[in-house]
Amino acid sequence: MDKQIIEGVTYVPKAEIEAAFKERIRKLSADRVAAEDRAKELQSELDSISGKLGTIDTMASQLEEYKSRLEEAESRYTRHTAMADHGWTDPELRDAVEWAYTKAMKGKSKKDILSLSDWLTEIKSNPDSAPSILRPHLQGTESAEVTEVTEVDPPALIPPKTNTGIKPTPISTTDILEKAAADPEFYRANRDAIRKAWFSR
């Protein structure tokens, strides 16, 4: 740069100043264009990531929904198993048991809440503490258990004395052949009779 000092003031030629400004503006323009390009790239990446985040959020909410469904199904299975173990198999009675259990446990603290199986055991052992809707069925199960225990197999039937001297019905030839084909022991014991029946056919 050609500088001239006149009366203590430094002067630079106008053409050089303009060239310096143009160079500076060109650098700033290039930097701005590069920054805009980078901003567009980052925006497209952000759009892509936000789309993936939306998918992840959707999947997370579905996962939570499926977890709650699984817990509900496991709870229902546990309740039905407990009721079946205690002899409650009728669907309407199961509904009544679930309703009575829910009502009995409502308002209790977590440490005082019994499992359905424990609650059923408790009301079976003490039917007076059972809800009134279940009492008749508890008394019915107790009497059924008592009758099951007292049932005895009927004695074997003994033929009357009038049949003691009667000979058994003779076996026909086709019966003896079929029986011999099915029972090897019978064949060994009656081999001659079976051969005779076979050749007489």
Backbone as a ProteinNet text record, in pm:
[ID]
protein_1_A
[PRIMARY]
MDKQIIEGVTYVPKAEIEAAFKERIRKLSADRVAAEDRAKELQSELDSISGKLGTIDTMASQLEEYKSRLEEAESRYTRHTAMADHGWTDPELRDAVEWAYTKAMKGKSKKDILSLSDWLTEIKSNPDSAPSILRPHLQGTESAEVTEVTEVDPPALIPPKTNTGIKPTPISTTDILEKAAADPEFYRANRDAIRKAWFSR
[TERTIARY]
84.2	0	88.7	45.1	116.2	50.7	123.1	70	139.7	62.1	119.5	79.4	174.3	145.9	146.9	35.1	23.2	-27.5	51.7	22.4	-15.5	54	36.5	-76.3	-146.6	-255.3	-207.8	-231.9	-190.2	-303.1	-267.1	-365.4	-327.5	-432.1	-413.4	-490.5	-438.1	-511	-647.8	-744.7	-883.6	-893.9	-821.8	-829.2	-787	-685	-639	-741.5	-805.1	-907.9	-1025.5	-1068.5	-1180	-1144.5	-1021.9	-978.7	-979.5	-937.6	-935.9	-1078.8	-1170.3	-1310.4	-1371.7	-1342.8	-1397.1	-1346.2	-1215.8	-1159.7	-1226.5	-1246.7	-1311.1	-1454.8	-1528.3	-1667.6	-1673.2	-1577.8	-1574.7	-1552.9	-1460.4	-1436.5	-1560.2	-1623.5	-1743.7	-1856.7	-1870.3	-1974.6	-1949	-1824.1	-1789.9	-1819.1	-1781.9	-1810.2	-1960.7	-2036.2	-2181.6	-2243.7	-2199.9	-2252.3	-2220.7	-2097	-2058.6	-2144.2	-2168.4	-2250	-2394	-2448.1	-2584.8	-2594	-2492.7	-2491.8	-2486.5	-2402.3	-2390.7	-2521.7	-2587	-2714.7	-2820.7	-2820.3	-2915.8	-2890.2	-2761.1	-2726.3	-2772.6	-2745.1	-2784.8	-2937.1	-3008.2	-3154.5	-3208.9	-3150.3	-3197.8	-3166.6	-3048.3	-3016.4	-3113.1	-3145.3	-3238.5	-3377	-3421.9	-3552.2	-3552.9	-3442.1	-3430.9	-3434.1	-3358.1	-3351.7	-3485.5	-3551.3	-3680.1	-3784.2	-3776.1	-3864.9	-3838.2	-3709.1	-3673.7	-3717	-3702.6	-3746.2	-3897.1	-3970.4	-4115.4	-4147.6	-4073.9	-4093	-4057.7	-3947.9	-3906.1	-4010.9	-4065	-4169.7	-4293.2	-4329.5	-4444.5	-4418.7	-4297.4	-4262.9	-4258.4	-4208.1	-4202.4	-4343.2	-4433.7	-4571.7	-4638.5	-4611.2	-4666	-4608.3	-4478.8	-4414.9	-4479.3	-4504	-4569	-4710.5	-4780.9	-4916.2	-4912.3	-4816.9	-4805.6	-4762.6	-4675.7	-4635.9	-4756.5	-4839.1	-4956.9	-5055.3	-5069.3	-5156.8	-5103.5	-4971.6	-4911.1	-4931.4	-4909	-4929	-5074.5	-5166.6	-5309.7	-5343.1	-5287.3	-5313.6	-5254	-5132	-5070.9	-5151.4	-5200.6	-5282.4	-5411.6	-5474.9	-5599.2	-5572.6	-5460.3	-5426.4	-5403.3	-5331.2	-5304.9	-5435.2	-5526.1	-5654.5	-5735.5	-5742.3	-5821.8	-5759.6	-5626.8	-5561.2	-5592.6	-5586.4	-5617.3	-5761.3	-5853.4	-5994.1	-6014.1	-5948.4	-5961	-5903.3	-5791.4	-5731.1	-5825.2	-5907.7	-6000.7	-6139.2	-6153.1	-6278.2	-6381.4	-6346.1	-6441	-6424.4	-6507.9	-6492.7	-6604.1	-6716.9	-6828.1	-6791.8	-6806.5	-6768.5	-6843.4	-6972.1	-7047.9	-7000.1	-6967.5	-6915	-6777.3	-6698.1	-6566.4	-6582.2	-6678.6	-6704.7	-6743.6	-6826.8	-6869.2	-6750.5	-6661.9	-6544	-6454.2	-6430.4	-6345.4	-6406.3	-6536.7	-6603.1	-6589.3	-6615.9	-6609	-6466.4	-6367.8	-6227.1	-6188.3	-6225.5	-6193.9	-6257.2	-6381.6	-6453	-6387.7	-6345.2	-6286.2	-6149.3	-6073.1	-5937.7	-5934.4	-6048.3	-6051.6	-6031.6	-5946.3	-5925.3	-5823.6	-5768.6	-5667.6	-5529.8	-5440.9	-5303.7	-5234.7	-5124.7	-5057.4	-5013.9	-4970.7	-4922.2	-5036.8	-5159.4	-5274.4	-5347.1	-5312.9	-5381.2	-5330	-5425	-5392.8	-5400.4	-5326.9	-5342.8	-5478.1	-5527.7	-5659.3	-5657.8	-5549.5	-5540.1	-5546.4	-5470.9	-5473.4	-5611.6	-5673.9	-5806.6	-5908.1	-5900.7	-5992.2	-5969.6	-5843.1	-5813.4	-5872.2	-5859.4	-5911.1	-6062.7	-6132.6	-6279.6	-6329.5	-6252.8	-6293.6	-6278.4	-6173.6	-6153	-6251.8	-6295.9	-6391	-6503.3	-6603	-6708.8	-6789.6	-6789.5	-6864	-6802.9	-6670.4	-6605.6	-6618.1	-6673.1	-6687	-6797.9	-6789.5	-6900.1	-7027.9	-7139.2	-7266	-7298.1	-7248.4	-7276.7	-7206.8	-7097.5	-7021.2	-7051.3	-7111.9	-7135	-7209.5	-7321.7	-7392.1	-7304.5	-7217.6	-7132.3	-7019.6	-6976.2	-6873.2	-6930.9	-7053.6	-7117	-7144.5	-7177.5	-7202.1	-7074.9	-6959.6	-6834	-6792.3	-6818.9	-6782.1	-6864.3	-6994.5	-7077.4	-7040.1	-7001.4	-6959.8	-6831.9	-6737.8	-6614.4	-6645.3	-6739.2	-6773.8	-6836.2	-6926.3	-6989.6	-6889	-6792.1	-6690.1	-6609.1	-6578.3	-6498.3	-6576.8	-6706.9	-6785.6	-6831.9	-6820.6	-6863.3	-6774.3	-6836.7	-6763.8	-6801.8	-6704.6	-6733.5	-6833.2	-6929.8	-7026.5	-6955.3	-7004.6	-6939.6	-6956.4	-6862	-6868.5	-6990.5	-7055	-7175.4	-7136.3	-7198.7	-7174.7	-7293.1	-7264.9	-7378	-7462.5	-7590.1	-7676.9	-7636.9	-7675.5	-7638.2	-7700.5	-7806.3	-7871.7	-7784.8	-7687.1	-7602.3	-7471.4	-7450.5	-7321.4	-7287.5	-7379.6	-7349	-7352.2	-7375	-7391.2	-7253.9	-7240.6	-7116.1	-7112.4	-6991.2	-6981.9	-7025.9	-7063	-7109.5	-6994.2	-7019.2	-6910.1	-6868.9	-6739.7	-6686.2	-6705.2	-6759.5	-6778.9	-6644.6	-6639.6	-6512	-6454.4	-6539.5	-6484.7	-6433.7	-6501.7	-6456.3	-6321.1	-6301.9	-6175.6	-6059.9	-6085.2	-5980.1	-5944.6	-6045.8	-6021.6	-5948.8	-5989.8	-5926	-5781.4	-5754.2	-5617.8	-5530	-5586.6	-5510.3	-5475.8	-5561	-5538.9	-5456.7	-5460.5	-5396.6	-5300.8	-5169.5	-5073.5	-5081	-5110	-5120.4	-5236.1	-5347.8	-5463.9	-5429.1	-5352.4	-5311.5	-5225.1	-5126.7	-5039.7	-5118.9	-5214.1	-5291	-5388.5	-5439.2	-5543.5	-5500.1	-5377.5	-5323.8	-5395.7	-5415.9	-5478.6	-5622.3	-5698.3	-5837.7	-5842.9	-5748.8	-5746.7	-5714.5	-5619.1	-5584.5	-5703.8	-5771.7	-5888	-5996.2	-6018.9	-6118.1	-6075.7	-5949.5	-5899.3	-5921.1	-5888.7	-5901.9	-6046.9	-6132.8	-6274.8	-6352.8	-6292.9	-6361.7	-6400.2
-117.9	0	124.3	214.6	343.8	436.3	472.9	563.2	696.9	798.2	932.6	1003.7	1071.3	1145.1	1292.5	1356.9	1498.7	1565.5	1657.8	1734.6	1643.3	1534.4	1443.9	1343.4	1345.2	1252.4	1154.7	1027.7	925.7	903	910.1	890.1	764.7	686.2	565.3	588.8	543.6	567.2	496.3	559.2	513.2	374.6	345.2	216.7	103.3	128.9	25.9	1.4	109.4	95.4	14.9	45.6	-26.2	-174.4	-201.4	-340.3	-414.5	-347	-410.1	-440	-341.2	-364.2	-479.4	-483	-588.7	-726.3	-730.2	-857.9	-901.8	-809.2	-840.1	-885.7	-815.9	-852.5	-990	-1019.7	-1150.2	-1261.7	-1238.9	-1339.8	-1359.4	-1247.5	-1257	-1326.1	-1298.4	-1363.6	-1513.4	-1550.8	-1692.9	-1762.8	-1696.6	-1755	-1767.9	-1668.8	-1672.8	-1785.3	-1799.1	-1906.1	-2042.5	-2059.8	-2187.1	-2211.8	-2104.9	-2118.2	-2154.5	-2095.3	-2127.7	-2272.7	-2316.7	-2457.6	-2551.8	-2520.7	-2604.2	-2603	-2485.9	-2475.8	-2562.5	-2564.3	-2649.4	-2797.1	-2836.2	-2975.8	-3013.2	-2923.4	-2949.5	-2956.2	-2870.4	-2872.1	-3004.5	-3054.2	-3181.8	-3296.4	-3291.8	-3393.2	-3385.7	-3262.5	-3243	-3296.7	-3270.8	-3322.3	-3474.9	-3532.8	-3679.2	-3735	-3672.7	-3719.5	-3700.1	-3586.6	-3563.4	-3664.1	-3703.8	-3808.8	-3940	-3971.9	-4094	-4085.1	-3965.9	-3949.4	-3968.6	-3920.4	-3942.3	-4090.7	-4164.8	-4310.1	-4375.6	-4330.3	-4386.6	-4358.1	-4235.8	-4201.9	-4290.5	-4312.4	-4398.2	-4540.6	-4590	-4725.7	-4736.3	-4632.9	-4635	-4637.2	-4559.4	-4559.5	-4694.4	-4755.6	-4888.7	-4991.4	-4979.5	-5071.9	-5061.5	-4940.1	-4920.8	-4980.9	-4960.9	-5016.4	-5168.9	-5230.1	-5376.4	-5427.8	-5353	-5392.6	-5392.7	-5288.9	-5282.9	-5395.2	-5426.4	-5537.3	-5669.7	-5688.3	-5812.1	-5825.1	-5716.6	-5720.8	-5751.8	-5692.6	-5718	-5864.4	-5919.1	-6059.2	-6153.2	-6122.1	-6205.2	-6199.4	-6081.2	-6065.4	-6145.5	-6136.9	-6210.8	-6361.2	-6408	-6550.6	-6595.7	-6514.3	-6548.5	-6558	-6462.2	-6464.8	-6588.5	-6619.5	-6735	-6865.8	-6871.9	-6991.7	-7008.3	-6898.4	-6904.8	-6949.5	-6895.9	-6935.5	-7082.4	-7127.8	-7269.2	-7360.6	-7319	-7399.8	-7413.6	-7313.2	-7316.5	-7368.2	-7415.8	-7479.1	-7385.7	-7262.3	-7168.3	-7177.3	-7256.6	-7276.8	-7213.2	-7185.5	-7123.5	-6978.1	-6935.9	-6799.4	-6690.9	-6711.9	-6610.7	-6601.6	-6716.4	-6714	-6648.5	-6669.8	-6604.4	-6453.3	-6406	-6261.5	-6211.8	-6289.3	-6250.5	-6250.6	-6349.1	-6355.7	-6234.6	-6202.4	-6086.9	-5957.3	-5942.6	-5822.5	-5813	-5925	-5925	-5900.1	-5957.7	-5937	-5790	-5731.9	-5590.9	-5502.1	-5531.1	-5451.5	-5467.6	-5591.9	-5616.9	-5550.3	-5539.5	-5483.4	-5332.3	-5275.2	-5131.5	-5055.1	-4956.4	-4871.8	-4927.3	-5044.8	-5100.3	-5050.3	-5042.9	-5003	-5118.1	-5087.6	-5189.5	-5309.8	-5286.7	-5399.4	-5487.7	-5434.4	-5512.4	-5585.6	-5556.2	-5620	-5763.4	-5857.3	-5999.1	-6035.4	-6138.1	-6189.6	-6260.5	-6277	-6341	-6482	-6554.2	-6691.8	-6693.5	-6603	-6597.2	-6557.1	-6462.3	-6416.5	-6530.5	-6607.4	-6720.7	-6826.6	-6852	-6947.8	-6900.4	-6770.8	-6713.7	-6724.4	-6690	-6695.6	-6839.1	-6931	-7071.8	-7128.9	-7086.4	-7137.7	-7074.4	-6953.1	-6885.3	-6826.4	-6906.4	-6857.9	-6741.5	-6725.4	-6613.4	-6479	-6476.6	-6350.5	-6324.2	-6419.2	-6404.3	-6306.4	-6240.8	-6154.7	-6237.2	-6174.5	-6247.8	-6311.6	-6254.9	-6312.3	-6446.8	-6469.1	-6593.3	-6699.1	-6660.5	-6756.2	-6882	-6871	-6994.8	-7090	-7034.5	-7118.2	-7180.2	-7112.1	-7169.2	-7284.9	-7270.2	-7378.9	-7496.2	-7468.1	-7574.2	-7651.3	-7581.8	-7651.9	-7736.7	-7689.7	-7768.9	-7897.7	-7888.4	-8009	-8102.1	-8045.6	-8130.2	-8203.7	-8134.8	-8201	-8313.5	-8289.9	-8391.8	-8511.5	-8488.4	-8600.3	-8674.9	-8603.8	-8671.7	-8766	-8725.2	-8807.6	-8928.8	-8911.9	-9021.7	-9121	-9088	-9180.7	-9303.3	-9422.3	-9548.5	-9625.1	-9695.9	-9775.6	-9885	-9913.9	-10020.2	-10155.8	-10251.8	-10382.3	-10456.3	-10545.5	-10623	-10715.3	-10731.3	-10814.5	-10962.3	-11035.9	-11180.1	-11248.8	-11345.4	-11410.6	-11488.4	-11501.2	-11575.4	-11723.5	-11790.4	-11930.4	-12022.3	-11982.1	-12068	-12086.3	-12001.2	-12010.2	-12084.7	-12140.2	-12199.4	-12323.6	-12405.5	-12529.5	-12516.1	-12404.5	-12386.3	-12375.8	-12443.2	-12439.8	-12310.2	-12260.8	-12139.5	-12166.3	-12064.4	-12075.9	-12124.9	-12226.9	-12277.1	-12171	-12175.9	-12077.5	-12132.1	-12052.1	-12097.3	-12100.8	-12168.3	-12186.9	-12053.4	-11963.9	-11835.6	-11755.6	-11768.5	-11697.1	-11748.5	-11880.9	-11937.8	-11894.3	-11885	-11841	-11693.9	-11609.9	-11467.5	-11447.4	-11524.3	-11510.5	-11557	-11664	-11714.6	-11613.4	-11543.9	-11443.6	-11324.3	-11296.9	-11180.9	-11213.9	-11338.3	-11372.4	-11491.1	-11469.1	-11578.4	-11683.2	-11642.6	-11737.3	-11835.7	-11781.5	-11865.7	-11964.6	-11915.9	-12001.4	-12117.8	-12088.5	-12194.2	-12297.9	-12251.6	-12342.7	-12428.7	-12378.9	-12448.6	-12474.3	-12504.5	-12516.8	-12625.4	-12739.6	-12850.7	-12816.7	-12759.2	-12723.1	-12615.2	-12524.7	-12416.7	-12473.7	-12568	-12630.3	-12707.3	-12778.1	-12856.8	-12763.4	-12649.2	-12552	-12489.4	-12468.3	-12406.8	-12500.7	-12629.3	-12722.4	-12760.7	-12741	-12779	-12666.2	-12557.7	-12443.9	-12472.6
0	0	0	-81	-83.6	16.7	114.3	216	202.4	222.1	221.3	348.9	409.3	530.9	494.5	509.3	481	607	656.6	776.2	892	911.1	1021.8	1002.8	889.4	862.9	755.9	779.2	683.3	584.6	454.5	349.8	269.9	236.8	155.9	26.8	-86.2	-211.1	-210.5	-277.3	-279.6	-342.3	-444.9	-514.3	-421.5	-339.6	-247.1	-135.9	-90.9	13	-42.7	-163.8	-225.3	-243.8	-286.9	-305.8	-172.3	-64.1	68.3	113.6	89.9	126.9	46.5	-85.1	-170.3	-125	-93.6	-46.7	83.5	171.6	300	278	190.1	161.5	94.9	2.4	-62.8	39.1	134.1	238.7	326	362.5	444.8	369.6	240.2	159.8	149.9	128.3	119.2	252.1	362.1	494	517	472.6	490.8	407.9	283.5	197.9	259.9	308.9	372.7	497.6	576.5	697.5	661.3	555.1	513	465.6	389.8	345.1	465.3	560.7	681.4	760.5	766.7	837.8	769.1	632.9	561.5	590	592.5	623.4	764.4	858.9	996.7	1011.5	936.1	942.1	889.2	778.3	723.6	820.7	885.3	986.6	1104	1144.6	1255.9	1220.2	1097.1	1053.2	1054	1006.2	1005.1	1147.2	1236.5	1375.8	1445.6	1419.7	1486.3	1435.6	1306.6	1256.7	1327.8	1348.7	1420.9	1566.5	1625.4	1764.6	1777.2	1676.2	1677	1672.4	1589.8	1581.5	1713.8	1773.9	1903.1	2010.1	2009.6	2106.7	2087.2	1960.9	1931.1	1979.7	1951	1994	2145.7	2212	2358.6	2417.8	2359.3	2411.2	2384.8	2266.9	2239.4	2335.8	2364.2	2457.7	2595.8	2641.9	2771.2	2770.9	2659.4	2648.5	2655.1	2582.9	2584.1	2721.1	2789.1	2925.1	3017.3	3007.6	3094.9	3060.1	2930.6	2891.1	2944.9	2937.4	2987.3	3137.7	3210.9	3356.2	3389.5	3313.2	3336.7	3308.5	3198.6	3164.2	3269.1	3315.3	3419.1	3547.9	3581.4	3701.2	3688.2	3570.6	3547.8	3555.9	3496.6	3500.9	3645.1	3722.5	3862.1	3940.5	3918.3	3988.1	3950.6	3821	3778.1	3827	3830.2	3883	4030.9	4105.2	4248.8	4270.6	4190.3	4205.9	4169	4062.9	4022.8	4130.1	4191.8	4298.6	4418.3	4440.2	4553.1	4512.8	4388.8	4347.3	4287.6	4258	4198.2	4046.6	3980.5	3836.5	3754.6	3814.1	3742.3	3708.5	3580.5	3542	3619	3647.9	3721.2	3865.6	3925.7	4062.3	4066	3961.2	3954.9	3951.8	3873.4	3870.4	4009	4077.9	4212.6	4308.9	4295.8	4382.8	4357.1	4228.5	4196.7	4250.1	4234.2	4283.1	4435.5	4504.3	4650.7	4697.6	4629.5	4666.2	4648.9	4534.8	4509.5	4615	4650	4750.3	4887.9	4919.9	5051.4	5065.6	4955.6	4962.7	4941.5	4899.5	4873.9	5004.5	5001.1	5118.2	5217.2	5192	5283.1	5242.7	5339.7	5306.9	5234.3	5166.5	5084.5	5166.4	5289.2	5369.4	5418.9	5423.4	5470.3	5357.9	5232.9	5120.4	5105.4	5101.2	5083.7	4935.9	4898.1	4761.7	4754.6	4634.2	4617.7	4675.6	4654.3	4705	4858.4	4922.4	5069.9	5120.9	5050.9	5091.9	5079.7	4970.4	4953.2	5060.8	5094.3	5201	5332.8	5358.4	5483.8	5492	5382.8	5390	5386.5	5329.2	5332.2	5472	5541.3	5677.2	5774.9	5745.4	5831.8	5745.5	5707.5	5617.8	5675.5	5808.3	5866.9	5829.6	5800.5	5762.4	5612.5	5538.3	5393	5359.8	5244.1	5200.7	5185.5	5210	5211.5	5076.5	4968.6	4837.1	4817.4	4890.5	4873.1	4979.2	5089.4	5199.6	5157.3	5082.2	5045.4	4963.9	4882.8	4799.6	4881.3	4983.9	5071.1	5150.9	5200.2	5274.4	5182.3	5055.5	4958.2	4928.3	4921.3	4892.2	5011	5132.3	5249.9	5254.8	5229.3	5233.1	5118.9	5002.4	4890.7	4925.5	4992.8	5033.6	5132.3	5225.7	5323.2	5253	5157.7	5088.6	5002.7	4946.2	4866.4	4953.7	5073.7	5163	5210.1	5235.8	5290.3	5184.5	5055	4951.2	4952.6	4943.9	4945	4819.5	4762.3	4643.9	4680.5	4591.9	4620.9	4621.8	4701.6	4706.7	4574.7	4547	4423.3	4427.9	4314.5	4308.8	4310.2	4397.2	4407.5	4340.7	4252.2	4184.2	4284.6	4257.8	4350.6	4355.2	4463.4	4484.6	4380.1	4317	4217.7	4093.7	4068.6	3950	3976.6	4093.7	4127	4046.9	4004.2	3934.5	3783.5	3729.7	3585.5	3519.8	3402.7	3326.9	3245.5	3217.8	3135.7	2991.9	2921.9	2784	2697	2612.8	2528.7	2426.7	2392.5	2298	2158.2	2068.1	1930.4	1860.4	1745.8	1677.2	1630	1584.5	1539.5	1657.9	1774.2	1892.6	1938.7	1932.2	1979.9	1890.2	1759.8	1667.6	1690.9	1710.8	1735.3	1867.3	1968.4	2098.3	2092.1	2017.4	2002.7	1929.4	1831.1	1757.2	1846.4	1943.1	2029.4	2152.9	2199.7	2327	2308.8	2310.6	2290.9	2402.5	2524.6	2635.7	2611.9	2566.7	2535.9	2424.1	2322.9	2212	2261.7	2349.1	2401.7	2481.4	2559.1	2644.3	2562.8	2451.5	2375.4	2231	2209.1	2073.4	1992.8	2053.1	1978.8	1939.6	2030.4	2000.8	1892.9	1895.1	1795.8	1657.5	1651.4	1522.4	1466.9	1555.6	1514.6	1458.8	1527.1	1481.7	1348.5	1332.9	1208.9	1089.2	1105.7	995	968.1	1064.4	1043.6	976.4	946.4	882.6	741.4
[MASK]
+++++++++++++++++++++++++++++++++++++++++++++++++++++++++++++++++++++++++++++++++++++++++++++++++++++++++++++++++++++++++++++++++++++++++++++++++++++++++++++++++++++++++++++++++++++++++++++++++++++++++

